[in-house]
Structure formats: C-alpha cells, structure tokens
Amino acid sequence: MKNRLKLLRVERGWTQEQLGQALGVSRQAVIALETERHDPSLDLAYRIAAVFDRPVEEIFENPHA
Amino acid sequence: MLSFGKSTTPAHRRYVIRIMAFTLPYVAICVAMMTTDAFDDLMGKPAAWLLAAAVSAPVIGQIWAVLSLMRESDEFVRGVMAKQFIVAAGLTLAIATFWGFGESFAGAPHMQTWLVLPLFWGMLGIVAPFIRSSR
C-alpha cells in the first residue's frame, strides 16, 4: 500500500529502529511498510496515525478511492 | 526464516535458543543411531518405540518454538513466517507424495519417512530468502 511513512519519519529525524519502538513493531516491519511489502492491519495503521498525529488517509493512499 | 542480523529481536534470540535446544537432542540421537551400535539391542523390541518417541518429541518442541516466535512477533514477521511455512510444507508434501507414488508405481528406491523433517527444514531454508513480503 502506497504511503508517506518514510517521508514523515525522515522529517522527524527518526531512524527505522526508533519508529519501530514507537509503534511496538520490529525494524523489519518498518522497512516492509516503507517499501510497500506489508499492508498494515487497521490497528497498526491507527497506531501509525497516532504516532505522527495525522489522519490515516494522510499517511496511506486509499487504493479503493 | 527471517534474517537474524543487526535487527535481531529478543523474540528471535529466544527462538534460536529454543530451536537449538530441541534440534540438538534430535540430531544427537539420529547421529548415535546411524554411527554407533548403541541402539541395536532395541531392534524389534517394544523399547524401540520409546526410542522413536524420544527422537520425535523434539519435533513437537520445534513447532512450539515456531508458534512462540509467531506469538511474540509483530504482524509483519508473523505474516511472512506463515507464508514461508506454508510454502515449505507444501513443497515437502508435494515431494513426499511424488516420491511415494514413485515408489509404488515407478520402482523408486524406498525413502525413510523420518527424512521428511530434514526435508521440510531444507525446503524452509530454500524458500525463506524469496518470501519477504506479507502479501
């Protein structure tokens, strides 16, 4: 799923490890999200939105819109 | 399996320890059976079933270790592991079925069924590097 995760992470100067810790997932999961090899669950998508304080739609492109 | 490099998590480390703990007894008994005559006296006796149970019990432990890793991991790792295990198990079943019918109808030499375990782990090692997506 297309997303702005890497852009938002870099804007904040976070490493993938740091973002993983904030989200409670592995660095592998962050890499997979950034490279679109993993579509997050609704729960993880909302956690990401909360960490970046943005609506989910601003981070993930709706593939069905 | 997923890589165990710089990004190794505590769950991965526990998994490696658990797998080693269950694999070593299995390998030790297998090697002892193949290279020594320590178990020859058991042949054909009821105690041989105990030996069979002893060598297969660690396999249950291996599955527990895998399920524990999946339980302790995040959704991405869980998804990738599930795919890797399904593909490895599928290939193992396909090869065992192919060989079994080969034995029955094409005169293929007999393959011991206990070989299915090393075959499965071998398949997992082969497919894992190619399955890196949870989708």
Backbone of each chain as ProteinMPNN parsed JSONL, in Angstrom:
{"seq_chain_A": "MKNRLKLLRVERGWTQEQLGQALGVSRQAVIALETERHDPSLDLAYRIAAVFDRPVEEIFENPHA", "coords_chain_A": {"N_chain_A": [[0.84, -1.191, 0.0], [0.599, 2.153, -0.975], [2.34, 4.774, 0.672], [3.257, 7.505, 2.966], [5.13, 7.095, 4.82], [7.965, 6.892, 5.103], [8.789, 9.43, 4.39], [7.547, 11.011, 6.366], [8.801, 9.969, 8.614], [11.503, 10.6, 8.156], [11.328, 13.362, 8.097], [10.989, 13.88, 10.774], [13.367, 13.1, 11.714], [13.817, 10.543, 12.633], [15.051, 7.221, 13.163], [14.615, 4.042, 11.536], [14.566, 2.104, 13.457], [13.881, 3.575, 15.745], [11.316, 4.436, 15.066], [10.077, 1.968, 14.878], [10.189, 1.177, 17.566], [8.522, 3.1, 18.693], [6.139, 2.349, 17.584], [5.862, -0.201, 18.428], [6.713, -2.349, 16.925], [8.894, -4.467, 14.892], [12.071, -3.464, 13.395], [12.238, -4.566, 10.929], [9.571, -4.7, 10.206], [8.971, -1.996, 9.906], [10.623, -1.363, 7.737], [9.439, -3.006, 5.822], [6.917, -1.822, 5.66], [7.577, 0.715, 4.67], [8.617, 0.068, 2.203], [6.494, -0.945, 0.951], [5.885, -3.645, 1.213], [4.307, -4.69, 3.037], [0.997, -4.593, 4.034], [-0.518, -2.719, 6.422], [-2.348, -3.773, 9.364], [-5.59, -2.64, 10.471], [-5.389, -1.81, 13.077], [-2.605, -1.333, 13.389], [-2.274, 0.663, 11.473], [-3.755, 2.748, 12.615], [-2.23, 3.118, 14.896], [0.111, 4.099, 13.764], [-0.875, 6.449, 12.662], [-1.491, 7.775, 15.033], [1.038, 8.078, 16.194], [2.262, 9.839, 14.408], [0.504, 11.85, 14.543], [-1.445, 12.389, 12.611], [-4.207, 12.068, 10.281], [-5.207, 8.792, 9.179], [-5.656, 8.667, 6.414], [-3.972, 10.586, 5.418], [-1.55, 9.488, 5.549], [-1.587, 6.938, 4.421], [-2.36, 5.944, 1.143], [-5.533, 5.637, -0.153], [-6.365, 2.735, -1.72], [-8.71, 2.141, -2.889], [-10.111, 4.338, -3.483]], "CA_chain_A": [[0.0, 0.0, 0.0], [1.398, 3.393, -1.065], [2.255, 5.558, 1.904], [4.235, 8.57, 3.159], [5.748, 6.767, 6.099], [9.397, 7.221, 5.112], [8.878, 10.902, 4.354], [7.188, 11.52, 7.696], [9.838, 9.542, 9.568], [12.733, 11.381, 7.898], [11.019, 14.741, 8.521], [11.167, 13.961, 12.236], [14.738, 12.693, 12.051], [13.799, 9.261, 13.345], [15.546, 6.038, 12.457], [13.598, 2.984, 11.431], [14.544, 1.448, 14.77], [13.128, 4.439, 16.663], [9.899, 4.379, 14.703], [9.623, 0.637, 15.27], [9.965, 1.174, 19.018], [7.341, 3.924, 18.976], [4.952, 1.629, 17.123], [5.82, -1.531, 19.031], [6.97, -3.382, 15.91], [10.306, -4.634, 14.586], [12.61, -2.631, 12.315], [11.87, -5.265, 9.693], [8.202, -4.31, 9.867], [9.022, -0.612, 9.412], [11.196, -1.438, 6.38], [8.418, -3.6, 4.942], [5.864, -0.817, 5.444], [8.11, 1.789, 3.818], [8.849, -0.439, 0.846], [5.195, -1.442, 0.487], [5.839, -5.106, 1.23], [3.352, -5.098, 4.075], [-0.183, -3.756, 4.242], [-0.744, -2.798, 7.866], [-3.695, -4.011, 9.875], [-6.259, -1.396, 10.857], [-4.824, -1.435, 14.378], [-1.274, -0.744, 13.187], [-2.453, 1.915, 10.73], [-4.181, 3.771, 13.587], [-1.078, 3.401, 15.765], [0.998, 4.958, 12.963], [-1.533, 7.757, 12.608], [-1.375, 8.402, 16.352], [2.446, 8.451, 16.406], [2.562, 11.013, 13.585], [-0.552, 12.819, 14.787], [-2.082, 12.688, 11.32], [-5.244, 11.082, 9.935], [-4.707, 7.637, 8.416], [-5.718, 8.96, 4.967], [-2.839, 11.44, 5.038], [-0.329, 8.665, 5.556], [-1.788, 5.841, 3.468], [-3.21, 6.242, -0.01], [-6.649, 4.689, -0.238], [-6.309, 2.086, -3.039], [-10.074, 1.93, -3.395], [-10.766, 5.642, -3.695]], "C_chain_A": [[0.881, 1.249, 0.0], [1.211, 4.228, 0.213], [3.377, 6.594, 1.986], [5.047, 8.335, 4.435], [7.219, 7.201, 6.161], [9.588, 8.737, 5.179], [8.613, 11.49, 5.743], [8.252, 11.17, 8.738], [11.093, 10.404, 9.417], [12.538, 12.827, 8.331], [11.275, 14.938, 10.011], [12.559, 13.539, 12.68], [14.821, 11.392, 12.823], [14.451, 8.181, 12.491], [14.406, 5.028, 12.368], [13.447, 2.258, 12.766], [13.683, 2.254, 15.752], [11.636, 4.399, 16.355], [9.311, 3.029, 15.1], [9.308, 0.573, 16.758], [8.716, 1.97, 19.392], [6.052, 3.179, 18.622], [4.794, 0.265, 17.798], [5.97, -2.64, 18.01], [8.472, -3.445, 15.644], [10.747, -3.652, 13.501], [12.273, -3.248, 10.953], [10.478, -4.851, 9.242], [8.17, -2.889, 9.31], [9.555, -0.591, 7.981], [10.142, -1.96, 5.407], [7.284, -2.617, 4.655], [6.351, 0.253, 4.467], [8.306, 1.34, 2.374], [7.609, -1.123, 0.268], [5.153, -2.963, 0.339], [4.92, -5.626, 2.331], [2.213, -4.095, 4.151], [-0.551, -3.843, 5.713], [-2.193, -3.159, 8.207], [-4.299, -2.653, 10.239], [-5.668, -0.875, 12.171], [-3.466, -0.748, 14.211], [-1.38, 0.587, 12.436], [-2.869, 3.051, 11.674], [-3.053, 4.115, 14.557], [-0.108, 4.351, 15.053], [0.425, 6.369, 12.909], [-1.385, 8.497, 13.93], [0.055, 8.886, 16.599], [2.784, 9.72, 15.633], [1.518, 12.131, 13.754], [-1.167, 13.327, 13.477], [-3.219, 11.691, 11.094], [-4.641, 9.959, 9.075], [-4.636, 7.952, 6.919], [-4.575, 9.857, 4.503], [-1.542, 10.648, 4.954], [-0.422, 7.559, 4.505], [-2.745, 6.267, 2.365], [-4.305, 5.186, -0.079], [-6.657, 4.039, -1.619], [-7.678, 1.897, -3.668], [-10.801, 3.242, -3.682], [-10.773, 5.996, -5.177]], "O_chain_A": [[1.774, 1.402, 0.833], [0.11, 4.366, 0.745], [4.318, 6.574, 1.193], [5.575, 9.269, 5.037], [7.658, 7.8, 7.143], [10.429, 9.247, 5.92], [9.354, 12.347, 6.226], [8.56, 11.967, 9.624], [11.667, 10.872, 10.4], [13.455, 13.452, 8.864], [11.713, 16.0, 10.452], [12.894, 13.607, 13.862], [15.769, 11.159, 13.573], [14.406, 8.226, 11.262], [13.38, 5.155, 13.037], [12.35, 1.854, 13.152], [12.87, 1.696, 16.488], [10.802, 4.336, 17.258], [8.187, 2.954, 15.596], [8.301, -0.003, 17.168], [7.954, 1.581, 20.277], [5.018, 3.352, 19.267], [3.726, -0.345, 17.745], [5.435, -3.735, 18.185], [9.23, -2.592, 16.107], [9.923, -3.084, 12.785], [12.056, -2.543, 9.967], [10.228, -4.671, 8.05], [7.437, -2.604, 8.362], [9.018, 0.104, 7.119], [9.974, -1.427, 4.31], [6.753, -2.58, 3.545], [5.628, 0.647, 3.552], [8.176, 2.134, 1.442], [7.673, -1.789, -0.765], [4.477, -3.496, -0.541], [4.776, -6.832, 2.529], [2.438, -2.895, 4.313], [-0.864, -4.926, 6.207], [-3.122, -2.887, 7.446], [-3.594, -1.646, 10.303], [-5.474, 0.327, 12.353], [-3.21, 0.291, 14.818], [-0.65, 1.531, 12.739], [-2.391, 4.177, 11.544], [-2.929, 5.26, 14.99], [0.422, 5.283, 15.658], [1.142, 7.354, 13.087], [-1.175, 9.711, 13.945], [0.262, 9.97, 17.145], [3.506, 10.582, 16.135], [1.647, 13.21, 13.176], [-1.373, 14.525, 13.282], [-3.201, 10.594, 11.65], [-3.679, 10.176, 8.338], [-3.687, 7.562, 6.238], [-4.249, 9.88, 3.316], [-0.563, 11.095, 4.356], [0.543, 7.281, 3.792], [-3.791, 6.866, 2.617], [-4.028, 3.987, -0.065], [-6.929, 4.721, -2.607], [-7.789, 1.536, -4.84], [-11.967, 3.244, -4.077], [-11.278, 7.051, -5.557]]}, "seq_chain_B": "MLSFGKSTTPAHRRYVIRIMAFTLPYVAICVAMMTTDAFDDLMGKPAAWLLAAAVSAPVIGQIWAVLSLMRESDEFVRGVMAKQFIVAAGLTLAIATFWGFGESFAGAPHMQTWLVLPLFWGMLGIVAPFIRSSR", "coords_chain_B": {"N_chain_B": [[13.944, -18.549, 6.979], [13.296, -15.418, 8.653], [15.815, -12.859, 8.524], [18.588, -12.912, 10.793], [20.184, -10.741, 11.561], [21.516, -7.549, 12.197], [19.112, -6.545, 13.066], [18.053, -8.281, 14.871], [15.681, -9.439, 17.147], [14.663, -9.668, 20.654], [12.791, -11.738, 20.738], [13.493, -13.242, 18.492], [16.007, -14.1, 19.289], [15.34, -15.714, 21.458], [13.941, -17.633, 20.055], [15.943, -18.837, 18.457], [17.528, -20.012, 20.453], [15.656, -21.78, 21.575], [15.038, -23.428, 19.366], [17.545, -24.548, 18.869], [17.861, -25.936, 21.265], [15.937, -27.909, 21.002], [16.625, -29.119, 18.635], [19.205, -30.133, 18.877], [19.102, -32.491, 20.659], [17.601, -34.163, 18.978], [19.256, -34.403, 16.703], [21.499, -35.508, 17.932], [20.574, -38.028, 18.814], [19.867, -39.136, 16.343], [22.362, -39.181, 15.018], [23.749, -40.855, 16.742], [22.303, -43.211, 16.376], [22.884, -43.775, 13.737], [25.638, -43.972, 13.583], [26.651, -45.519, 15.613], [26.435, -48.663, 17.465], [24.795, -48.543, 19.559], [22.059, -48.63, 19.913], [21.253, -50.956, 18.805], [20.453, -53.251, 20.164], [17.85, -52.754, 20.761], [16.32, -53.194, 18.588], [13.346, -54.308, 17.104], [12.128, -54.684, 19.526], [9.756, -53.713, 22.129], [10.841, -51.487, 23.39], [12.001, -50.07, 21.392], [10.057, -48.464, 20.402], [9.932, -46.517, 22.322], [12.33, -45.273, 21.871], [11.793, -44.251, 19.34], [9.805, -42.44, 20.048], [11.285, -40.76, 21.674], [13.05, -39.577, 19.888], [11.336, -38.222, 18.257], [9.938, -36.461, 19.843], [11.331, -33.968, 20.243], [10.613, -32.703, 17.883], [8.018, -31.825, 18.204], [8.608, -29.906, 20.058], [10.047, -28.13, 18.457], [8.034, -27.132, 16.794], [6.496, -25.847, 18.722], [8.346, -23.874, 19.425], [8.415, -22.374, 17.08], [5.744, -21.477, 16.934], [5.74, -19.972, 19.259], [7.528, -17.937, 18.597], [6.051, -16.704, 16.582], [3.888, -15.789, 18.074], [5.141, -13.951, 19.715], [6.012, -12.042, 17.999], [5.698, -9.206, 15.69], [2.98, -8.19, 13.482], [3.892, -8.21, 10.81], [6.197, -9.886, 10.743], [4.97, -12.207, 11.623], [3.163, -12.7, 9.534], [4.9, -13.101, 7.341], [6.353, -15.312, 8.224], [4.322, -17.229, 8.38], [3.637, -17.482, 5.675], [6.077, -18.461, 4.664], [6.27, -20.914, 6.011], [3.998, -22.231, 5.084], [4.509, -22.475, 2.33], [6.913, -23.974, 2.401], [6.018, -26.297, 3.711], [4.113, -27.126, 1.858], [5.699, -27.687, -0.413], [7.234, -29.74, 0.656], [5.267, -31.692, 1.15], [4.462, -32.107, -1.481], [6.796, -33.153, -2.651], [7.156, -35.464, -1.082], [4.806, -36.836, -1.686], [5.101, -37.181, -4.448], [7.411, -38.791, -4.456], [6.488, -40.983, -3.013], [4.483, -42.088, -4.667], [6.158, -42.622, -6.735], [7.676, -44.67, -5.623], [5.69, -46.591, -5.34], [4.772, -47.079, -7.927], [6.769, -46.653, -9.848], [9.082, -47.873, -9.204], [10.92, -46.534, -7.615], [13.626, -46.085, -5.289], [13.251, -46.912, -1.77], [12.3, -44.374, 0.499], [13.048, -43.329, 3.736], [10.559, -42.43, 6.044], [11.145, -40.671, 8.11], [12.84, -38.885, 7.02], [11.406, -36.786, 6.142], [11.321, -34.655, 7.888], [13.984, -33.358, 7.99], [13.846, -32.731, 5.298], [11.735, -30.889, 5.205], [12.78, -28.727, 6.758], [14.922, -28.129, 5.157], [13.606, -27.295, 2.831], [12.377, -25.026, 3.876], [14.605, -23.453, 4.383], [15.393, -23.009, 1.766], [13.22, -21.643, 0.545], [12.718, -19.441, 2.178], [14.443, -17.088, 1.792], [13.285, -16.016, -0.464], [10.754, -15.233, 0.119], [9.675, -12.45, 1.237], [7.694, -10.723, 1.671], [4.601, -9.855, 3.223], [2.328, -10.001, 1.845]], "CA_chain_B": [[13.43, -17.726, 8.067], [13.702, -14.034, 8.565], [17.24, -12.721, 8.817], [18.929, -12.715, 12.188], [21.346, -9.861, 11.557], [21.537, -6.427, 13.133], [17.781, -6.235, 13.584], [17.579, -9.398, 15.673], [14.876, -9.022, 18.304], [14.723, -10.656, 21.753], [11.967, -12.897, 20.362], [14.31, -14.055, 17.579], [17.077, -14.751, 20.054], [14.714, -16.815, 22.203], [13.594, -18.663, 19.068], [17.163, -19.559, 18.092], [17.9, -20.843, 21.604], [14.676, -22.87, 21.696], [15.21, -24.362, 18.246], [18.788, -25.285, 19.112], [17.637, -26.842, 22.393], [15.144, -29.05, 20.561], [17.247, -29.779, 17.488], [20.407, -30.864, 19.285], [18.803, -33.872, 21.063], [17.157, -34.898, 17.797], [20.444, -34.715, 15.893], [22.384, -36.391, 18.712], [20.034, -39.391, 18.776], [19.974, -39.608, 14.956], [23.771, -39.484, 14.732], [24.102, -42.042, 17.524], [21.672, -44.373, 15.749], [23.499, -44.066, 12.437], [27.092, -44.177, 13.635], [27.061, -46.472, 16.659], [25.512, -49.796, 17.625], [24.256, -48.374, 20.911], [20.622, -48.911, 19.971], [20.969, -52.172, 18.045], [19.763, -54.233, 21.017], [16.428, -52.41, 20.867], [15.633, -53.529, 17.327], [12.27, -55.287, 17.185], [11.568, -54.774, 20.877], [8.873, -52.574, 22.452], [11.634, -50.308, 23.779], [12.326, -49.317, 20.18], [9.023, -47.424, 20.265], [10.331, -45.432, 23.216], [13.386, -44.552, 21.162], [11.116, -43.481, 18.285], [9.124, -41.319, 20.716], [12.312, -39.839, 22.181], [13.642, -38.811, 18.789], [10.313, -37.383, 17.615], [9.435, -35.457, 20.795], [11.877, -32.626, 19.97], [9.93, -32.092, 16.733], [6.905, -31.091, 18.808], [9.236, -28.726, 20.649], [10.375, -27.191, 17.377], [6.788, -26.469, 16.379], [6.166, -24.928, 19.817], [9.271, -22.733, 19.314], [7.97, -21.562, 15.937], [4.498, -20.81, 17.327], [6.093, -18.96, 20.264], [8.1, -16.792, 17.879], [4.959, -16.007, 15.899], [3.091, -15.124, 19.1], [5.914, -12.86, 20.309], [6.454, -11.129, 16.938], [4.683, -8.284, 15.181], [2.126, -8.747, 12.43], [4.647, -8.443, 9.573], [7.009, -11.1, 10.926], [4.012, -13.315, 11.704], [2.638, -12.959, 8.189], [5.961, -13.659, 6.489], [6.643, -16.67, 8.712], [3.214, -18.112, 7.987], [3.791, -17.773, 4.238], [7.256, -19.308, 4.47], [5.983, -22.273, 6.48], [3.006, -22.852, 4.2], [5.177, -22.852, 1.075], [7.853, -25.065, 2.692], [5.226, -27.504, 3.99], [3.503, -27.538, 0.599], [6.724, -28.318, -1.247], [7.599, -31.014, 1.298], [4.177, -32.631, 0.87], [4.485, -32.431, -2.911], [7.941, -34.037, -2.911], [6.893, -36.755, -0.436], [3.758, -37.506, -2.47], [5.733, -37.584, -5.718], [8.317, -39.919, -4.224], [5.688, -42.123, -2.577], [3.901, -42.726, -5.855], [7.306, -43.159, -7.487], [8.0, -45.966, -5.005], [4.604, -47.549, -5.579], [4.499, -47.396, -9.333], [7.882, -46.471, -10.784], [10.265, -48.59, -8.72], [11.897, -45.65, -6.962], [14.117, -46.663, -4.034], [12.467, -46.518, -0.6], [12.791, -43.249, 1.309], [12.569, -43.416, 5.11], [9.636, -41.308, 6.274], [11.698, -39.668, 9.028], [13.573, -37.886, 6.233], [10.516, -35.677, 5.814], [11.635, -33.5, 8.758], [15.086, -32.578, 7.394], [13.403, -32.207, 4.004], [10.941, -29.69, 5.469], [13.651, -27.619, 7.17], [15.697, -27.768, 3.965], [12.71, -26.504, 1.975], [12.201, -23.724, 4.514], [15.836, -22.696, 4.13], [15.449, -22.626, 0.349], [12.171, -20.689, 0.157], [12.655, -18.256, 3.05], [15.025, -15.854, 1.239], [12.483, -15.498, -1.575], [9.456, -14.771, 0.629], [9.997, -11.316, 2.107], [6.513, -9.865, 1.748], [3.481, -10.479, 3.934], [1.162, -10.0, 0.963]], "C_chain_B": [[13.889, -16.292, 7.878], [15.14, -13.902, 9.021], [17.475, -12.446, 10.302], [20.171, -11.833, 12.285], [21.236, -8.785, 12.605], [20.183, -6.206, 13.812], [17.204, -7.377, 14.414], [16.86, -8.896, 16.921], [15.053, -10.041, 19.43], [13.914, -11.916, 21.426], [12.737, -13.831, 19.431], [15.395, -14.808, 18.337], [16.523, -15.928, 20.865], [14.384, -17.971, 21.261], [14.82, -19.503, 18.716], [17.585, -20.503, 19.221], [16.957, -22.043, 21.723], [14.857, -23.91, 20.59], [16.47, -25.198, 18.436], [18.574, -26.33, 20.217], [16.852, -28.079, 21.966], [15.813, -29.817, 19.417], [18.455, -30.62, 17.913], [20.11, -32.289, 19.781], [18.379, -34.751, 19.889], [18.36, -35.353, 16.971], [21.341, -35.708, 16.627], [21.895, -37.836, 18.649], [20.162, -39.971, 17.363], [21.402, -40.032, 14.643], [24.195, -40.752, 15.483], [23.529, -43.308, 16.891], [22.407, -44.781, 14.477], [24.967, -44.458, 12.548], [27.552, -45.155, 14.718], [26.086, -47.641, 16.686], [24.831, -49.754, 18.998], [22.785, -48.78, 21.004], [20.247, -50.224, 19.266], [20.193, -53.214, 18.853], [18.259, -53.984, 21.096], [15.619, -52.862, 19.651], [14.58, -54.61, 17.535], [11.633, -55.427, 18.546], [10.668, -53.567, 21.154], [9.65, -51.314, 22.811], [12.018, -49.457, 22.567], [11.296, -48.204, 19.95], [9.333, -46.233, 21.173], [11.422, -44.581, 22.557], [12.774, -43.677, 20.062], [10.42, -42.252, 18.882], [10.145, -40.273, 21.181], [12.881, -38.967, 21.061], [12.615, -37.894, 18.118], [9.769, -36.294, 18.546], [10.026, -34.064, 20.533], [11.214, -31.925, 18.779], [8.727, -31.279, 17.224], [7.437, -29.795, 19.423], [9.589, -27.68, 19.61], [9.132, -26.419, 16.936], [6.351, -25.461, 17.445], [7.048, -23.674, 19.729], [8.839, -21.796, 18.188], [6.702, -20.788, 16.309], [4.765, -19.719, 18.369], [6.661, -17.723, 19.596], [6.997, -15.998, 17.184], [4.121, -15.211, 16.893], [3.797, -13.88, 19.634], [6.343, -11.812, 19.276], [5.334, -10.193, 16.51], [3.979, -8.895, 13.973], [2.867, -9.027, 11.13], [5.435, -9.743, 9.664], [6.102, -12.328, 10.944], [3.501, -13.694, 10.313], [3.662, -13.606, 7.29], [6.271, -15.094, 6.911], [5.564, -17.65, 8.27], [3.335, -18.484, 6.512], [4.945, -18.729, 3.987], [6.955, -20.755, 4.87], [4.964, -22.983, 5.582], [3.666, -23.323, 2.904], [6.124, -24.03, 1.307], [7.105, -26.375, 2.944], [4.595, -28.033, 2.711], [4.5, -28.244, -0.307], [7.126, -29.68, -0.679], [6.53, -32.072, 1.021], [4.203, -33.069, -0.591], [5.62, -33.41, -3.224], [7.687, -35.423, -2.317], [5.833, -37.542, -1.206], [4.315, -38.038, -3.784], [6.579, -38.826, -5.512], [7.534, -41.174, -3.807], [5.047, -42.851, -3.748], [4.995, -43.293, -6.749], [7.711, -44.521, -6.95], [6.958, -47.013, -5.381], [4.523, -48.0, -7.033], [5.698, -47.315, -10.275], [9.177, -47.119, -10.298], [11.326, -47.7, -8.106], [12.374, -46.304, -5.671], [13.349, -46.112, -2.833], [13.125, -45.36, 0.142], [12.192, -43.387, 2.708], [11.69, -42.201, 5.402], [10.197, -40.267, 7.253], [12.502, -38.606, 8.275], [12.713, -36.662, 5.916], [10.828, -34.431, 6.67], [12.829, -32.7, 8.223], [14.712, -31.999, 6.024], [12.621, -30.908, 4.194], [11.84, -28.506, 5.84], [14.531, -27.17, 6.003], [14.876, -26.905, 3.021], [12.518, -25.099, 2.545], [13.423, -22.84, 4.273], [15.926, -22.206, 2.696], [14.443, -21.518, 0.033], [12.223, -19.378, 0.947], [13.269, -16.995, 2.43], [14.175, -15.224, 0.129], [11.108, -14.979, -1.122], [9.727, -13.686, 1.66], [8.827, -10.361, 2.253], [5.407, -10.599, 2.473], [2.256, -10.589, 3.031], [1.13, -11.209, 0.054]], "O_chain_B": [[14.753, -15.999, 7.052], [15.634, -14.717, 9.801], [16.651, -11.822, 10.97], [21.106, -12.155, 13.019], [20.906, -9.057, 13.76], [20.104, -5.752, 14.954], [15.995, -7.432, 14.636], [17.367, -8.044, 17.651], [15.535, -11.149, 19.196], [14.305, -13.024, 21.793], [12.653, -15.053, 19.555], [15.669, -15.979, 18.074], [17.142, -16.988, 20.952], [14.528, -19.139, 21.623], [14.747, -20.731, 18.681], [17.954, -21.651, 18.974], [17.395, -23.172, 21.942], [14.832, -25.114, 20.845], [16.466, -26.406, 18.196], [19.045, -27.462, 20.112], [17.067, -29.168, 22.497], [15.591, -31.017, 19.253], [18.692, -31.695, 17.363], [20.799, -33.221, 19.367], [18.744, -35.924, 19.812], [18.471, -36.519, 16.591], [21.877, -36.636, 16.021], [22.688, -38.758, 18.457], [20.517, -41.138, 17.193], [21.633, -41.101, 14.077], [24.899, -41.605, 14.942], [24.184, -44.349, 16.869], [22.539, -45.966, 14.172], [25.482, -45.192, 11.704], [28.711, -45.569, 14.732], [25.05, -47.62, 16.021], [24.364, -50.766, 19.52], [22.325, -49.222, 22.057], [19.068, -50.557, 19.148], [19.383, -53.962, 18.306], [17.489, -54.878, 21.448], [14.389, -52.904, 19.688], [14.867, -55.683, 18.065], [10.695, -56.206, 18.714], [10.792, -52.529, 20.503], [9.182, -50.202, 22.568], [12.32, -48.271, 22.702], [11.608, -47.155, 19.387], [9.035, -45.088, 20.835], [11.437, -43.355, 22.669], [13.17, -42.528, 19.871], [10.442, -41.168, 18.299], [9.904, -39.069, 21.096], [13.157, -37.783, 21.256], [12.984, -36.905, 17.485], [9.199, -35.309, 18.076], [9.297, -33.074, 20.594], [11.248, -30.698, 18.68], [8.454, -30.188, 16.722], [6.813, -28.738, 19.326], [9.446, -26.481, 19.854], [9.18, -25.206, 16.733], [5.895, -24.364, 17.123], [6.572, -22.557, 19.931], [8.893, -20.575, 18.331], [6.596, -19.592, 16.034], [4.109, -18.678, 18.371], [6.329, -16.598, 19.968], [7.007, -14.767, 17.198], [3.692, -14.095, 16.598], [3.155, -12.883, 19.964], [6.965, -10.81, 19.63], [4.18, -10.356, 16.906], [4.339, -9.976, 13.506], [2.524, -9.969, 10.416], [5.353, -10.594, 8.778], [6.426, -13.359, 10.354], [3.423, -14.874, 9.97], [3.351, -14.545, 6.558], [6.431, -15.979, 6.07], [5.862, -18.763, 7.838], [3.162, -19.644, 6.138], [4.827, -19.677, 3.211], [7.331, -21.696, 4.171], [5.061, -24.188, 5.353], [3.413, -24.434, 2.438], [6.146, -24.975, 0.518], [7.505, -27.43, 2.453], [4.543, -29.244, 2.495], [4.186, -29.277, -0.899], [7.332, -30.642, -1.419], [6.853, -33.214, 0.696], [3.994, -34.241, -0.905], [5.431, -34.374, -3.967], [7.962, -36.437, -2.959], [5.943, -38.758, -1.361], [4.049, -39.172, -4.183], [6.491, -39.789, -6.273], [7.878, -42.288, -4.202], [5.066, -44.08, -3.812], [4.801, -44.301, -7.43], [8.048, -45.423, -7.717], [7.285, -48.157, -5.695], [4.24, -49.163, -7.322], [5.65, -47.85, -11.383], [10.235, -46.939, -10.9], [12.502, -48.063, -8.076], [11.603, -47.01, -5.02], [12.855, -44.985, -2.869], [14.332, -45.358, 0.383], [10.98, -43.543, 2.857], [12.04, -41.075, 5.046], [9.775, -39.111, 7.232], [12.809, -37.55, 8.828], [13.224, -35.632, 5.476], [10.624, -33.301, 6.228], [12.712, -31.491, 8.02], [15.185, -30.931, 5.637], [12.809, -29.946, 3.45], [11.681, -27.411, 5.301], [14.847, -25.988, 5.872], [15.367, -25.915, 2.478], [12.498, -24.114, 1.807], [13.302, -21.646, 3.999], [16.462, -21.131, 2.429], [14.774, -20.561, -0.668], [11.821, -18.33, 0.443], [12.671, -15.924, 2.531], [14.326, -14.042, -0.18], [10.389, -14.357, -1.904], [9.981, -13.982, 2.828], [8.949, -9.312, 2.885], [5.281, -11.818, 2.358], [1.257, -11.201, 3.409], [0.208, -11.352, -0.75]]}, "name": "protein", "num_of_chains": 2, "seq": "MKNRLKLLRVERGWTQEQLGQALGVSRQAVIALETERHDPSLDLAYRIAAVFDRPVEEIFENPHAMLSFGKSTTPAHRRYVIRIMAFTLPYVAICVAMMTTDAFDDLMGKPAAWLLAAAVSAPVIGQIWAVLSLMRESDEFVRGVMAKQFIVAAGLTLAIATFWGFGESFAGAPHMQTWLVLPLFWGMLGIVAPFIRSSR"}
